[in-house]
Amino acid sequence: MSDAGNWCLIESDPGVFTELISGMGVSGIQVEEVFSLDESSLDKLKPIYGLIFLFKWQGAQSSMPHPDSQDDANDHVFFAKQIINNACATQAILSILMNNSDIELGEDLSNFKSFTADFPPDLKGLAISNSDLIRGVHNSFSRSDPFINEMQDSSAQGDEDLFHFISYVPVHGALYELDGLSSGPVNLGPCNEENWTEKANQVIMERMRKYSESEIHFSLMAVTKDRIDTLQEQLDEFSGLLMSLGDADQEQRREFESQISVLQYEYEQEKTKRARWKRENRLRQHNFIPLTYNLLRLLAERKKLQPLIDAAKAKKRLESERSDKK
């Protein structure tokens, strides 16, 4: 795997992934974290275009293909081999965006998809590595500090735990697992728009069962339609229904007004969340090293740094002694 391009590590966060998608020119899409695999929880997020799963990487562990799958996925599935270190997050996103006809890719990604349509998986991966747009958006979240994100990509070195992103997406009536470190797409069997998330959940649960009971480092995110757009459409629909009611339909009117009130609350909550995501992303991208350096320098000049260090060491020793007594 190549180190060319120096792609940074990406944090597993829906706000980060949503901004990555927007930065590549795709509108009307957001990413939501999935906290439960039950269908009722996923129903609230629909329409769902794909799922992104983060797990501890322990070598090649692709799911078993469906026994009846005999199609040539290369004919209709966009699949790129991961040839760049730390690129699995962005490739997992692209695997979903490029394989869903309901998503408006925008001019840049549309041209990229057309340009690479006949490429084999390894050349698709190389094309991703050479895309100024994709690499630039990915590296916009490059940290300016020396600290390493806990969620390492599977290409990391050393003895630290390695983590990896893969995608699950329905394409032409079949569910596919798309993992850039695998040899190709894995056909998990037939599905439709109503049951594909249930089938994906079964595969994800099977993957999780392979780990020890103490392993908790998993993350699942759903690529969905923009919730603000969805809520606005629902508000417009109920407002139109409310206006069409006659004066005699008071019970129906109260029901619609109640529903509109709920939707308005959810709409404002979503806008607040987006504002929080935006602020958090700016903090992630900001370089705090000069601030930290100058703060420590000023404390040292005023003879206040060493007393703070000594106090911290004394506190650590006290905590250690208390722990030993227990």
N, C-alpha and C positions, 0 to 999 in steps of 0.2 A: 504494500500500500504506500502511496506516495505522500510525502510531506509538502509537496509543491503548493504554494499559495498561502500557507500558514493560516488555515481556517481555525477560528476560535471555537472553544466549547460553548454550547448553548444550554441555558438553563431550562429545565422542564417546567414551563410556566405558561398558562393560557394567554396571558397578556403579551408575553414575548412572541409566542407563535402567531398570535393575531396580527401583531405589528410586522412580523416577517412576511406574512401573506400580503398585507397591504402594501409593504415596501416593494414587492415584486409586481405591483400593478393590478392585483386582483381585488375587486370591490365586492361588497355584499356578503363577505365570509368572516366568520370568527371561530375561535377555538374555545371550548369549555372543558374544564376538568370534570371527569366522571368519578364520583365517589362511591357509586353502587352499580353493580352489574344487573340489577333487576330491571325488567322491561318498563315498569312504571316510571322509574327514574329517567330512562333513556327516551321515553315517549315525550317528556317535557322538553327535550332538546331537538326533536325532529323539526325539519328534515335534517338527517345526519348523512353527510357525504362520505365519511370514512372515520376510522378509529386509529389513533396513534398510541402504541404500547411501549412503555419504557421498562426494561428489566435488566437484571445482572447478566452480563454476557459470559457464557462458559464454553465458548467454542461454537462451531456450527451446530445449531439445534433447530433446523427448520421443522415445521409441523409436517405430519404425514399427509400427502395428497389424498384426495378422495379416490377410492378404488375405481370409480366409474369415469374419472376425468381422463379424457383422451384428446382434448383439443390442443392446438398449438397456440399457446398464449401469446407468442411473439407477434401473431397476426393482429391482435386487438388490445394488448395490454402494454402500457408504457412502463418499462422496467429498466432501471439503470443500475449498473454495478457501482458500488462505493469504492472509489479508488483514491479518495482523499481522506486524510485523518480528520476526525471531528465533524464530518459532513452528514452524519446519519440523521440528525434532527431535520435539517433542510431537505434531505432526500426523502424522508418519511412524509413531509408536507407535500413535496412535489409529486410523490407517488399517488396521492389522493387528488390533487388539483388536476393533474394531467389525465386522469382516468375517469373523470366525471363530466359528461356532456352538459349538465345543468349549471356548471360553474363558468362564469364569464372570466376567461383568463386575462383579458387585457391584451394590448397589441404586442408587448415584448414577449410574454410567455407563449402567446399564440404563435408568433414567428419562430420561437425556439422549438416548440413542439413540432411544427411543420418541417423545420430544418433537420431535426433529428429523427423524424418518423421512420426512416429506413435504416437507421444505425443499429448495430448490434448492441447489447447491454453495456459492454465495456466502453464502446465509443460514446454511448449516451452519457456514461459516467465521466468520461474525459471532457465531453462538451460542457457538462455542468461545472467541472473544475475550471474551465476556461471562460465561463460566462462572467463578464464584469458585473452585470446586474446581480446575478444570484450570489456571487462571492461578496460583492459589496454590501448587499442587504444583510447577509449572514454575519459578516464581520463588523457590521454597525453595532453589534452587541459585544464586541471585543472589550474585555476589561483592561483598564489602564493600570491595574495594580498587580502585585506579584502573587496574589493569593489564587489558588486553584480551586475551581468549582468542585464540590463533592461528587456530583454526578458526572463521572468521567465517561467519555466516549469509549467504545470498544477498541479503538486504536491506541489508547494510552499505553504507556510503558510502565515497567516496574511492578511492584507487588500490590498496588492499590486495586480496589474493586473496579471492574470495568462495566460500564452501562451502555445500553444500545437501544435505539429507537427503530421500530418497524411499523408497518401499516397494514390495516385490513380494509379492503374496499370491494364493493360489488361492481363487477364489470360484465356486461352482456349475459346476465342471468346466472353468474357464478361468483362465489366469494373467493377472493385471492388474498394470500399473505405475501406481502412485498417486503423483502429484506435485502438491502443492497449488498450484504455480505454472503448471501446465498447464491447458488448457481443460476437461479431464475425464479419466476413467479411460481407460487404453490397454489394449485387449484384445490380448494377445500370443499368443493361440491356445489350443486345447484342451490340457488336462493332467489328470493324476490325482494321487492322494496319493503315488504312487511316483516320478513323473518330474518333478514341477513344479519342484523345486530345480535339476535338471539344465537345464531350459529357462530358468529364471531366470539361471543361471550363464552361459549362452550370450549372453543379452542384456547382462548386466553386462560380460562380456569384450568385447563389441562396443563398448560405451560407452568402456571403458578404451582400446581401440585408437585411438580418435579423438584421444587426447592424445599429446603428444610423449613420446619415450622417457625423458626426464628427469623427467617428472611422476610423483611417487610418493605424492601426498596422496590416497589412497583408503582407505576403511574399510568393512568389511562386518560386520554383526552379525545374529545370528539370534535371533528371539523363540521361545523353547522352553518346554516344560513344566519346572517347577521340578526341578532335578537332585536335590535332597535328597529330594523326594517320590518321584521315579523310582527312585532307589537304594534307598530304604526299601522300596518295593514289591518290588523284585527280591530284597532280603535276606529279606523275609517269605516270598516264593515258594520260594526255595532252602532256607530253614530248614524250611518245611513239607514239602518233598520229602525233606529229610534225615531228618526224624522218621518219615516213612512207610516208610523202607527197613528191610528185615529185616537180621538179623545176617550173613547170607550175602553181602550185596551190598557187600563191602568196597571193591572197586574203584570202584563208583559212589559210595560214601560219600566216599572220598578226593577224587574229582572235585568233588563238591558242596562239601566242606569247603574245597577250594582256591578254588572260585569265590566262596564266602562270604567268604573272607579277602581276596580282591581287591576285592570290593564294599565291605567294611568300610573298607578303606584309602581307596577313592575317596570314600566317605561322609565320612570324617574330613577328607580334603583339601578337599572341597566346603564343609564347615562352617568350616574355617580360612579359605578364600577369602572366604566371606560375612563373617566377622569383619573381615577386611582391608578389604573393600569398605565396611563400615559405618564403620570408623575413617577411611578415606580421604574418605568423604563428609562426615563431621563436620569434617574439616580443611578441605575445600572450602568449607563453609558458615560457618566461623569467621572472625571479623573480626580480622585480625592487625595492623591499622593502629595501634591504641593501643599494642600491645607494641612495634612497630617505632619509633613516635614516641618513646616513653619511653626506649627503649634508646639511641637517638641523642641524646636530650636529656641523659641521664646521662653518656654518653661526652663530650659537649661540655662539660658542667659540670666534669668531671674533667680537662679539657684533653687528652683521648685521641683525640678524633674527628679533628682536623686531621692529626695524625701518621699515622693510618690512611688518610686520604684521600691524603696525599702519597705514602705507600708504595704504594698501589694505582696511582697515576698513574705512579710510577717503574717499577713492574712492567710496566705497559701499554706504556710507551715502550721498555723493554728487549725485550719480545716483538715489538714492531713493528720494531725495528732488526734483530733476528735474522731475522725474516721477509723483510725487504728484502734481506739478504745472500744469502738462498737464491735 
